[in-house]
């Protein structure tokens, strides 16, 4: 959302599209927690795949499967999130 609002998105609006997908709960799944209650959780692998497809230089399959959270973090790096606040 900040990428769109602060003008940091790419011309194809790839990060805004990701925001819309996240708002539509595309990267959530239902999972049983430790108490047996079924709760929504983030599908980290699916989210990492979506972020990876939006990166200027996507990671290979090994990094994607072994370190999906690092791939998601790279999305923030690609947006200059820390430096620009996007």
Z-matrix of the N, CA and C atoms (Angstrom, degrees):
N
C 1 1.445
C 2 1.530 1 109.86
N 3 1.320 2 116.21 1 -43.22
C 4 1.463 3 118.91 2 179.97
C 5 1.524 4 110.87 3 -65.33
N 6 1.331 5 116.85 4 -35.62
C 7 1.468 6 119.52 5 178.30
C 8 1.521 7 110.08 6 -58.25
N 9 1.311 8 116.78 7 -42.70
C 10 1.464 9 120.79 8 177.95
C 11 1.528 10 110.85 9 -69.63
N 12 1.317 11 116.23 10 -49.24
C 13 1.462 12 120.32 11 -174.33
C 14 1.523 13 113.44 12 -66.40
N 15 1.330 14 117.09 13 -29.94
C 16 1.459 15 121.23 14 -178.15
C 17 1.522 16 113.22 15 -103.04
N 18 1.314 17 116.76 16 8.69
C 19 1.457 18 120.38 17 175.99
C 20 1.520 19 114.71 18 71.10
N 21 1.322 20 117.62 19 27.64
C 22 1.466 21 120.96 20 -179.48
C 23 1.521 22 112.65 21 -98.47
N 24 1.312 23 117.85 22 -4.08
C 25 1.458 24 121.12 23 -178.04
C 26 1.526 25 110.07 24 -73.55
N 27 1.305 26 115.53 25 163.30
C 28 1.463 27 121.74 26 175.80
C 29 1.527 28 108.83 27 -77.42
N 30 1.331 29 118.16 28 160.86
C 31 1.467 30 120.08 29 179.54
C 32 1.531 31 113.81 30 -56.42
N 33 1.332 32 116.95 31 -29.81
C 34 1.469 33 119.78 32 179.37
C 35 1.527 34 112.70 33 -81.37
N 36 1.323 35 116.86 34 0.16
C 37 1.468 36 124.46 35 176.39
C 38 1.534 37 112.15 36 60.32
N 39 1.322 38 116.23 37 37.48
C 40 1.463 39 120.89 38 -176.92
C 41 1.514 40 113.73 39 -62.29
N 42 1.335 41 116.57 40 -35.52
C 43 1.467 42 119.14 41 -178.62
C 44 1.522 43 110.74 42 -77.62
N 45 1.307 44 117.47 43 -33.79
C 46 1.460 45 120.05 44 174.22
C 47 1.532 46 109.79 45 -63.71
N 48 1.324 47 116.58 46 -39.96
C 49 1.463 48 120.22 47 177.79
C 50 1.525 49 110.89 48 -61.77
N 51 1.329 50 116.65 49 -39.30
C 52 1.459 51 120.37 50 177.00
C 53 1.524 52 110.27 51 -63.46
N 54 1.323 53 116.71 52 -41.71
C 55 1.460 54 120.83 53 177.80
C 56 1.530 55 110.04 54 -58.81
N 57 1.321 56 117.11 55 -43.51
C 58 1.459 57 121.03 56 179.74
C 59 1.530 58 110.80 57 -64.47
N 60 1.324 59 116.79 58 -40.53
C 61 1.461 60 120.85 59 178.00
C 62 1.527 61 110.72 60 -63.90
N 63 1.331 62 116.28 61 -40.73
C 64 1.462 63 120.11 62 178.68
C 65 1.530 64 110.45 63 -66.35
N 66 1.323 65 117.10 64 -40.76
C 67 1.461 66 120.77 65 179.06
C 68 1.534 67 111.24 66 -64.12
N 69 1.326 68 116.03 67 -29.07
C 70 1.460 69 121.20 68 177.99
C 71 1.536 70 112.02 69 -84.81
N 72 1.324 71 116.77 70 7.04
C 73 1.476 72 123.97 71 177.88
C 74 1.532 73 112.74 72 63.53
N 75 1.320 74 116.83 73 28.67
C 76 1.464 75 120.70 74 -179.32
C 77 1.527 76 111.94 75 -62.32
N 78 1.317 77 118.03 76 -28.13
C 79 1.460 78 121.76 77 -175.33
C 80 1.530 79 112.67 78 -106.68
N 81 1.319 80 115.93 79 26.96
C 82 1.454 81 121.49 80 175.34
C 83 1.514 82 109.40 81 -113.06
N 84 1.311 83 114.69 82 150.54
C 85 1.460 84 120.76 83 173.31
C 86 1.520 85 107.67 84 -141.66
N 87 1.292 86 115.74 85 158.71
C 88 1.460 87 120.81 86 178.14
C 89 1.525 88 107.65 87 -90.55
N 90 1.343 89 114.43 88 135.80
C 91 1.454 90 120.36 89 -176.33
C 92 1.525 91 108.97 90 -145.83
N 93 1.298 92 115.85 91 148.35
C 94 1.458 93 120.15 92 178.64
C 95 1.526 94 109.62 93 -81.68
N 96 1.344 95 116.90 94 130.23
C 97 1.462 96 119.88 95 178.22
C 98 1.533 97 110.46 96 -87.61
N 99 1.310 98 117.10 97 -174.91
C 100 1.464 99 122.34 98 -175.68
C 101 1.527 100 112.84 99 -62.48
N 102 1.322 101 116.64 100 -24.01
C 103 1.466 102 119.92 101 -179.77
C 104 1.524 103 112.62 102 -90.81
N 105 1.321 104 116.47 103 -3.60
C 106 1.457 105 120.70 104 -178.45
C 107 1.511 106 113.97 105 93.20
N 108 1.313 107 116.85 106 -2.29
C 109 1.461 108 121.38 107 178.63
C 110 1.527 109 109.35 108 -79.35
N 111 1.330 110 116.78 109 137.25
C 112 1.464 111 121.28 110 178.47
C 113 1.528 112 108.00 111 -87.10
N 114 1.331 113 115.18 112 122.03
C 115 1.467 114 121.58 113 -175.52
C 116 1.532 115 109.65 114 -133.13
N 117 1.328 116 116.80 115 155.64
C 118 1.469 117 118.56 116 176.00
C 119 1.529 118 110.59 117 -74.97
N 120 1.305 119 116.22 118 139.09
C 121 1.463 120 122.27 119 176.02
C 122 1.525 121 108.80 120 -134.43
N 123 1.306 122 116.34 121 162.12
C 124 1.461 123 121.08 122 178.35
C 125 1.519 124 109.35 123 -80.91
N 126 1.313 125 115.73 124 132.16
C 127 1.459 126 121.63 125 173.53
C 128 1.525 127 106.08 126 -85.21
N 129 1.320 128 115.56 127 90.01
C 130 1.466 129 122.13 128 -173.13
C 131 1.525 130 111.27 129 -60.18
N 132 1.312 131 117.36 130 -38.58
C 133 1.461 132 120.50 131 -179.69
C 134 1.526 133 111.18 132 -63.57
N 135 1.320 134 116.97 133 -46.70
C 136 1.467 135 120.49 134 179.60
C 137 1.530 136 111.13 135 -64.51
N 138 1.329 137 116.91 136 -40.81
C 139 1.461 138 120.19 137 178.24
C 140 1.525 139 110.69 138 -65.14
N 141 1.320 140 116.83 139 -42.40
C 142 1.471 141 120.22 140 178.25
C 143 1.528 142 110.95 141 -61.98
N 144 1.317 143 117.57 142 -39.96
C 145 1.468 144 120.79 143 177.32
C 146 1.525 145 110.71 144 -62.34
N 147 1.324 146 116.56 145 -41.00
C 148 1.466 147 120.61 146 179.58
C 149 1.526 148 111.28 147 -65.97
N 150 1.319 149 116.75 148 -43.11
C 151 1.464 150 120.72 149 177.56
C 152 1.521 151 109.93 150 -64.95
N 153 1.309 152 116.68 151 -45.05
C 154 1.467 153 121.46 152 -178.37
C 155 1.525 154 111.46 153 -56.61
N 156 1.313 155 116.52 154 -39.85
C 157 1.460 156 120.73 155 179.02
C 158 1.517 157 113.87 156 -67.68
N 159 1.308 158 117.40 157 -13.87
C 160 1.460 159 122.02 158 -179.74
C 161 1.533 160 112.72 159 -102.50
N 162 1.316 161 117.19 160 -7.72
C 163 1.465 162 120.74 161 -178.71
C 164 1.530 163 111.06 162 -74.09
N 165 1.336 164 117.36 163 148.14
C 166 1.469 165 120.47 164 177.21
C 167 1.533 166 111.79 165 -58.43
N 168 1.328 167 116.32 166 -38.60
C 169 1.462 168 122.07 167 176.62
C 170 1.526 169 107.02 168 -130.00
N 171 1.320 170 117.12 169 95.54
C 172 1.463 171 119.71 170 -177.74
C 173 1.527 172 112.51 171 -64.13
N 174 1.321 173 115.14 172 152.39
C 175 1.457 174 122.10 173 176.65
C 176 1.517 175 109.37 174 -78.43
N 177 1.321 176 115.74 175 158.49
C 178 1.450 177 121.50 176 175.22
C 179 1.519 178 111.65 177 -76.40
N 180 1.320 179 114.79 178 172.29
C 181 1.463 180 121.32 179 -176.38
C 182 1.522 181 112.75 180 -60.57
N 183 1.326 182 117.87 181 -36.14
C 184 1.469 183 120.20 182 -178.34
C 185 1.522 184 111.31 183 -63.12
N 186 1.311 185 117.03 184 -48.19
C 187 1.473 186 120.32 185 179.41
C 188 1.521 187 109.87 186 -64.73
N 189 1.302 188 116.05 187 -41.95
C 190 1.459 189 120.41 188 -179.59
C 191 1.528 190 111.55 189 -59.42
N 192 1.318 191 117.52 190 -42.16
C 193 1.464 192 119.91 191 -178.37
C 194 1.529 193 112.76 192 -80.57
N 195 1.329 194 117.61 193 -32.97
C 196 1.465 195 120.50 194 -176.37
C 197 1.529 196 113.50 195 -86.60
N 198 1.332 197 116.80 196 -30.52
C 199 1.469 198 119.94 197 -175.64
C 200 1.535 199 111.27 198 -139.04
N 201 1.325 200 117.24 199 61.71
C 202 1.468 201 119.29 200 -176.97
C 203 1.529 202 113.44 201 -60.79
N 204 1.323 203 118.03 202 -33.58
C 205 1.469 204 120.33 203 -179.86
C 206 1.527 205 110.28 204 -66.72
N 207 1.324 206 117.76 205 -34.24
C 208 1.467 207 120.92 206 176.40
C 209 1.517 208 110.85 207 -64.61
N 210 1.317 209 116.48 208 -36.74
C 211 1.466 210 120.62 209 177.97
C 212 1.526 211 109.71 210 -65.64
N 213 1.321 212 116.82 211 -43.12
C 214 1.470 213 120.70 212 177.88
C 215 1.526 214 109.89 213 -61.64
N 216 1.318 215 117.08 214 -43.48
C 217 1.470 216 121.02 215 178.63
C 218 1.518 217 110.87 216 -61.58
N 219 1.312 218 117.41 217 -35.17
C 220 1.468 219 120.68 218 179.36
C 221 1.529 220 111.26 219 -63.03
N 222 1.318 221 116.58 220 -26.96
C 223 1.463 222 119.74 221 174.25
C 224 1.517 223 111.17 222 -61.47
N 225 1.321 224 117.01 223 -39.95
C 226 1.467 225 120.55 224 177.18
C 227 1.524 226 110.83 225 -67.29
N 228 1.322 227 116.56 226 -37.38
C 229 1.468 228 120.72 227 176.68
C 230 1.527 229 109.52 228 -63.77
N 231 1.324 230 116.64 229 -44.75
C 232 1.468 231 120.79 230 -178.53
C 233 1.524 232 111.81 231 -61.04
N 234 1.322 233 116.78 232 -30.62
C 235 1.466 234 121.43 233 179.09
C 236 1.524 235 112.83 234 -86.91
N 237 1.340 236 117.57 235 -0.55
C 238 1.464 237 121.12 236 -172.69
C 239 1.523 238 110.28 237 54.80
N 240 1.337 239 115.25 238 40.21
C 241 1.455 240 121.98 239 -174.18
C 242 1.522 241 112.28 240 -55.60
N 243 1.321 242 117.30 241 -45.78
C 244 1.467 243 120.18 242 -177.04
C 245 1.517 244 110.44 243 -70.23
N 246 1.331 245 116.64 244 -48.27
C 247 1.467 246 120.11 245 -175.89
C 248 1.523 247 113.30 246 -68.34
N 249 1.345 248 116.28 247 -42.23
C 250 1.465 249 120.49 248 -175.77
C 251 1.516 250 114.43 249 -101.54
N 252 1.323 251 116.33 250 -13.03
C 253 1.450 252 119.19 251 -176.83
C 254 1.506 253 113.40 252 77.10
N 255 1.327 254 117.07 253 16.98
C 256 1.472 255 120.49 254 -179.37
C 257 1.507 256 111.20 255 -81.21
